[in-house]
Amino acid sequence: MRLIVIGQAPFGRDCLQALLDGGENVVGAVTVPDVPGAKKPNPFKELAVERGLPLLQPRSLKGPEVLAWVRDKKPDLFVLVFVTQYMGKDVIEAATLGGINYHPSLLPKYRGGSAIAWALIHGEKETGVTIHYIDDGVDTGDIVLQEAVAIGSDDTTASLYFNKLYPLGVKLVPEAVRLIREGKALRIPQDPRLASFQPALKPEHTGIDWRQTADTVHNLIRGAFPVPGAGTRWQGKNLTILESVPVLEASWEKPRHAPGEILELGEEGFTVQTGLGRILVKRVQSKEAGKVGAAEFAKAQGLKPGDVLESLLGTK
């Protein structure tokens, strides 16, 4: 079976390596164009060049240049690993069996480019990896393989991806290719009644509303880490909360302090009142201080009990 692998970044490289190590017949590799002056190389491209694979670096996965190059390779299957563009329908149809894609959620839930972050923000207890066929929709194609992972209470978007969903993807991508090659792959249609789509996560989605519960605020903070970060304001200046821990109160009665009020300073950071419960802020980022521990920030910037952090209300 003739494969064209499309990807970038270390994840794309590791998936390509796994396919090559498994003896799959990769007849071409497609990745993003080089960035002038980039400090870091494209590891996917480096591996493709090292292994002597025909390489294409188009600005778009649509258009006559890509279609002509693809048809010349006579592929049976496209394998998409870390792809941020949409393929043209005519390009997809140039492969005998179409293409498959890695997606870091349990489809049909959390379609879209920020699936990991939104699962955390919404307080999910599990997510996973889905390998699915590509079509002209956004993560809507039939499912080939799917495997779940638990979401830990201290997981962030970064830890969930690198520690769980990244290695699981490197395992499932070649497994899906093998099943397709052997004619054993399933094609499970996605149930549209269970589908959800979330937009790419941007700062307007990650403003903290201190009137919400401690768990809700904490989920936003860990879902927004490392980018774009969960935002608040103090003394008219932007402050990003990078790391937090929810603190359960002995009583869940109405708080005596205003949402956003600084309650205590300590060695680990500072505690903030929410609409129900408190959170311990452990690490922050500001234009003035950069990324620092919350205790260090409070000491250096003069943050004290009684100060109030402002809510930033955006689109959730």
C-alpha positions as CSV (number, residue, x, y, z in Angstrom):
1,M,0.0,0.0,0.0
2,R,1.5,3.3,-1.1
3,L,1.3,6.0,1.5
4,I,1.7,9.8,1.5
5,V,2.3,11.1,5.0
6,I,1.4,14.7,5.8
7,G,2.6,16.3,9.0
8,Q,4.9,18.5,10.9
9,A,6.5,19.0,14.4
10,P,7.9,16.2,16.6
11,F,4.6,14.3,16.6
12,G,4.5,14.1,12.8
13,R,8.1,13.0,12.7
14,D,7.5,10.2,15.3
15,C,4.5,9.0,13.4
16,L,6.5,8.9,10.2
17,Q,9.3,7.1,11.9
18,A,6.8,4.5,13.3
19,L,5.4,3.9,9.8
20,L,8.9,3.5,8.3
21,D,10.0,1.2,11.1
22,G,7.0,-0.9,10.5
23,G,8.0,-1.4,6.9
24,E,5.2,0.6,5.4
25,N,5.7,1.9,1.8
26,V,5.9,5.7,2.2
27,V,6.1,7.2,-1.3
28,G,6.0,10.8,-0.4
29,A,6.0,13.3,2.5
30,V,4.2,16.7,2.7
31,T,4.9,19.3,5.3
32,V,4.6,23.1,5.8
33,P,6.9,25.6,4.0
34,D,10.1,26.6,5.7
35,V,9.9,29.7,7.9
36,P,12.6,32.3,7.1
37,G,14.9,32.8,10.1
38,A,13.3,30.0,12.1
39,K,15.5,29.0,15.1
40,K,14.1,25.4,15.2
41,P,14.2,23.0,12.3
42,N,11.1,21.1,11.1
43,P,11.8,17.6,12.5
44,F,9.3,16.0,10.1
45,K,11.2,17.4,7.1
46,E,14.5,16.4,8.5
47,L,13.4,12.8,8.8
48,A,11.9,12.8,5.3
49,V,15.1,14.2,3.8
50,E,17.2,11.7,5.8
51,R,15.2,8.8,4.5
52,G,15.2,10.1,0.9
53,L,11.5,10.5,0.6
54,P,10.0,12.8,-2.1
55,L,9.1,16.0,-0.3
56,L,6.5,18.7,-1.0
57,Q,6.1,21.9,1.0
58,P,3.1,23.7,-0.3
59,R,1.4,26.8,1.2
60,S,-1.9,25.1,0.8
61,L,-3.1,21.5,0.5
62,K,-5.4,22.6,-2.3
63,G,-4.6,23.6,-5.9
64,P,-3.1,22.2,-9.1
65,E,0.5,22.0,-7.8
66,V,-0.4,19.6,-5.0
67,L,-2.8,17.6,-7.1
68,A,-0.2,17.0,-9.9
69,W,2.5,16.0,-7.4
70,V,0.1,13.6,-5.6
71,R,-1.1,12.0,-8.8
72,D,2.5,11.4,-9.8
73,K,3.0,9.3,-6.6
74,K,-0.1,7.1,-7.2
75,P,-1.0,6.9,-3.5
76,D,-3.4,4.4,-2.0
77,L,-3.8,6.3,1.3
78,F,-3.0,9.7,2.9
79,V,-1.9,9.6,6.5
80,L,-2.4,13.0,8.3
81,V,-0.4,13.5,11.5
82,F,-0.5,17.1,12.9
83,V,-2.2,18.9,9.9
84,T,-3.7,22.3,10.4
85,Q,-5.0,22.8,6.8
86,Y,-7.9,21.3,4.9
87,M,-7.2,19.1,1.9
88,G,-9.0,19.7,-1.4
89,K,-11.6,17.1,-2.2
90,D,-9.9,16.4,-5.6
91,V,-6.6,15.8,-3.7
92,I,-8.3,13.4,-1.3
93,E,-9.9,11.5,-4.1
94,A,-6.5,11.1,-5.8
95,A,-5.7,8.3,-3.3
96,T,-7.4,5.0,-3.9
97,L,-8.5,4.7,-0.3
98,G,-8.7,8.4,0.7
99,G,-7.0,9.4,3.9
100,I,-7.0,9.0,7.6
101,N,-6.3,11.6,10.3
102,Y,-5.2,11.7,14.0
103,H,-7.5,13.7,16.2
104,P,-7.0,14.1,20.0
105,S,-10.6,13.6,21.3
106,L,-13.2,10.9,21.4
107,L,-15.1,11.9,18.3
108,P,-17.7,13.0,17.6
109,K,-17.2,15.1,20.7
110,Y,-14.7,18.0,20.5
111,R,-14.2,18.4,16.8
112,G,-11.9,21.3,15.9
113,G,-8.4,22.4,16.5
114,S,-8.4,22.9,20.3
115,A,-10.0,19.7,21.3
116,I,-7.7,19.0,24.2
117,A,-8.1,22.4,25.8
118,W,-11.9,22.4,25.5
119,A,-12.2,19.0,27.1
120,L,-10.3,20.3,30.1
121,I,-12.2,23.5,30.3
122,H,-15.5,21.6,30.3
123,G,-14.3,19.4,33.2
124,E,-14.2,16.1,31.3
125,K,-12.9,13.1,33.1
126,E,-11.6,11.3,30.0
127,T,-10.7,12.0,26.4
128,G,-8.7,10.0,23.9
129,V,-7.4,9.6,20.4
130,T,-9.5,8.9,17.3
131,I,-8.1,7.8,13.9
132,H,-10.8,8.6,11.3
133,Y,-11.2,8.9,7.6
134,I,-11.1,12.4,6.2
135,D,-13.9,13.9,4.2
136,D,-14.9,17.4,3.3
137,G,-16.1,18.1,6.9
138,V,-14.2,19.1,10.0
139,D,-13.3,15.8,11.8
140,T,-16.5,14.2,10.6
141,G,-15.3,11.1,8.8
142,D,-15.9,7.5,9.7
143,I,-13.9,6.2,12.7
144,V,-11.2,3.5,12.2
145,L,-9.8,3.3,15.8
146,Q,-10.5,5.0,19.1
147,E,-8.9,4.7,22.5
148,A,-9.7,6.6,25.7
149,V,-7.4,8.0,28.4
150,A,-8.2,9.4,31.9
151,I,-7.9,13.1,32.6
152,G,-6.1,13.7,35.9
153,S,-7.2,16.4,38.2
154,D,-3.8,18.2,37.7
155,D,-3.6,17.6,33.9
156,T,-3.1,20.7,31.7
157,T,-3.4,20.8,27.9
158,A,0.4,20.4,27.7
159,S,0.6,17.4,30.1
160,L,-2.4,15.7,28.6
161,Y,-1.0,16.0,25.1
162,F,2.6,15.1,25.7
163,N,2.2,12.4,28.4
164,K,-0.9,10.7,27.1
165,L,-2.3,11.7,23.7
166,Y,1.0,12.1,21.8
167,P,2.4,8.5,22.6
168,L,-1.1,7.0,22.1
169,G,-1.3,8.6,18.7
170,V,2.1,7.3,17.6
171,K,0.9,3.9,18.6
172,L,-2.6,4.0,16.9
173,V,-1.6,5.6,13.5
174,P,0.5,2.7,12.3
175,E,-2.0,0.3,13.8
176,A,-4.8,1.9,11.7
177,V,-2.6,1.8,8.6
178,R,-2.0,-1.9,9.1
179,L,-5.7,-2.7,9.6
180,I,-6.5,-0.8,6.4
181,R,-3.7,-2.6,4.5
182,E,-4.9,-6.0,5.7
183,G,-8.6,-5.2,4.8
184,K,-9.6,-5.5,8.5
185,A,-10.3,-1.8,9.3
186,L,-13.7,-0.8,10.6
187,R,-15.6,2.2,9.3
188,I,-17.8,3.4,12.1
189,P,-20.0,6.4,11.2
190,Q,-20.0,9.2,13.7
191,D,-23.4,9.9,15.4
192,P,-24.2,13.6,14.6
193,R,-26.5,13.7,17.7
194,L,-23.4,13.4,19.9
195,A,-21.2,15.8,18.0
196,S,-19.7,19.0,19.3
197,F,-17.5,21.5,17.7
198,Q,-15.3,24.1,19.5
199,P,-13.4,26.9,17.9
200,A,-9.6,27.4,18.1
201,L,-8.9,28.6,21.6
202,K,-8.1,32.3,21.7
203,P,-7.7,34.9,24.5
204,E,-11.3,36.0,24.1
205,H,-12.3,32.5,25.3
206,T,-10.1,32.4,28.4
207,G,-10.9,35.4,30.5
208,I,-11.5,34.4,34.1
209,D,-14.9,35.0,35.6
210,W,-14.2,35.0,39.4
211,R,-17.9,34.6,40.1
212,Q,-17.8,31.0,38.9
213,T,-16.8,28.0,41.1
214,A,-13.3,27.2,42.1
215,D,-13.4,24.0,40.0
216,T,-14.7,25.9,36.9
217,V,-11.9,28.6,37.2
218,H,-9.3,25.9,37.7
219,N,-10.4,24.0,34.7
220,L,-10.2,27.1,32.6
221,I,-6.6,27.8,33.8
222,R,-5.4,24.3,33.1
223,G,-7.2,24.1,29.8
224,A,-5.6,27.4,28.7
225,F,-2.1,26.3,29.6
226,P,0.4,26.9,28.0
227,V,-1.4,29.1,25.5
228,P,-3.2,31.5,25.4
229,G,-3.4,31.5,29.2
230,A,-6.3,32.3,31.5
231,G,-6.5,36.1,31.9
232,T,-7.5,38.5,34.7
233,R,-6.5,42.1,35.5
234,W,-5.0,43.7,38.6
235,Q,-4.5,47.5,39.0
236,G,-5.5,47.9,35.4
237,K,-2.8,45.6,34.0
238,N,-3.2,42.2,32.4
239,L,-2.2,39.1,34.5
240,T,-2.2,35.6,33.2
241,I,-2.7,32.7,35.6
242,L,-0.6,29.7,34.6
243,E,-1.0,27.3,37.4
244,S,-3.6,26.8,40.2
245,V,-5.1,24.4,42.7
246,P,-8.7,24.4,43.8
247,V,-9.2,24.7,47.6
248,L,-12.3,23.2,49.1
249,E,-13.8,25.2,52.0
250,A,-15.2,23.6,55.1
251,S,-18.6,25.1,54.3
252,W,-20.0,25.7,50.8
253,E,-22.2,28.5,52.1
254,K,-22.2,31.9,50.4
255,P,-18.6,33.4,50.5
256,R,-18.0,36.3,52.9
257,H,-15.5,37.8,50.4
258,A,-16.0,39.3,46.9
259,P,-15.2,37.1,43.9
260,G,-11.6,37.8,42.8
261,E,-10.5,39.0,46.3
262,I,-7.0,38.1,47.4
263,L,-7.4,36.2,50.8
264,E,-4.0,35.0,51.8
265,L,-0.3,35.1,50.7
266,G,1.9,32.1,51.3
267,E,5.1,30.4,50.2
268,E,3.2,28.5,47.4
269,G,1.4,31.5,46.1
270,F,-1.8,33.4,46.9
271,T,-5.4,32.3,47.4
272,V,-8.3,34.0,45.5
273,Q,-12.0,33.9,46.4
274,T,-14.3,32.6,43.7
275,G,-18.1,32.4,43.5
276,L,-17.9,29.1,45.4
277,G,-14.6,28.0,47.0
278,R,-11.1,29.4,46.5
279,I,-8.1,28.7,44.3
280,L,-4.5,28.8,45.2
281,V,-2.6,30.6,42.4
282,K,0.9,29.1,42.1
283,R,2.3,30.6,38.9
284,V,1.6,33.7,36.9
285,Q,2.8,35.8,33.9
286,S,2.7,39.5,33.4
287,K,4.4,42.0,31.0
288,E,6.4,43.4,33.9
289,A,7.5,40.2,35.7
290,G,7.4,37.6,33.0
291,K,6.6,34.0,34.1
292,V,7.2,33.7,37.8
293,G,6.0,32.0,40.9
294,A,2.9,33.6,42.3
295,A,4.5,34.2,45.7
296,E,7.5,36.0,44.0
297,F,5.1,38.0,41.9
298,A,3.0,39.1,45.0
299,K,6.2,40.2,46.9
300,A,7.8,42.0,44.0
301,Q,4.6,43.8,42.8
302,G,3.0,44.5,46.1
303,L,-0.1,42.3,45.8
304,K,-1.7,42.0,49.2
305,P,-4.8,40.5,50.9
306,G,-7.9,42.6,50.1
307,D,-6.8,43.4,46.6
308,V,-9.3,42.3,44.0
309,L,-8.6,40.7,40.6
310,E,-10.9,41.7,37.9
311,S,-13.0,39.3,35.9
312,L,-12.5,39.3,32.1
313,L,-15.8,38.2,30.5
314,G,-15.5,36.8,27.1
315,T,-17.0,34.1,24.9
316,K,-16.9,30.7,26.6
